[in-house]
Amino acid sequence: MRDPIRQAERLMAIRLRYTINTHLEDQGVTTPAAIGAAVGLPTTEAVSLLGCRQWRAGDVAALQAVAKRLGLEVVPLDISGPRHKTEA
């Protein structure tokens, strides 16, 4: 069975990348140099972080910093487990 915390971090990284990339694309920021400038990182680092298909430790924190810099809010996932409705 997978570690639920690590799985939640992977999913959060995917959500952050999607949100950031969509925002940048909507703003017309599509070239690697423009992406780097927009997120405040060197071009290669920005492209690597936003295009990474493999989860790495530290990605979530870095992506959250980029999202904050862009004024984006991504709500963290609830990792407390499945919820069951109880009838009163």
Rosetta blueprint (number, residue, H / E / L):
1 M L
2 R L
3 D L
4 P H
5 I H
6 R H
7 Q H
8 A H
9 E H
10 R H
11 L H
12 M H
13 A H
14 I H
15 R H
16 L H
17 R H
18 Y H
19 T H
20 I H
21 N H
22 T H
23 H H
24 L H
25 E H
26 D H
27 Q L
28 G L
29 V L
30 T L
31 T L
32 P H
33 A H
34 A H
35 I H
36 G H
37 A H
38 A H
39 V H
40 G L
41 L L
42 P L
43 T H
44 T H
45 E H
46 A H
47 V H
48 S H
49 L H
50 L H
51 G H
52 C L
53 R L
54 Q L
55 W L
56 R L
57 A L
58 G L
59 D H
60 V H
61 A H
62 A H
63 L H
64 Q H
65 A H
66 V H
67 A H
68 K H
69 R H
70 L H
71 G L
72 L L
73 E L
74 V L
75 V L
76 P L
77 L L
78 D L
79 I L
80 S L
81 G L
82 P L
83 R L
84 H L
85 K L
86 T L
87 E L
88 A L
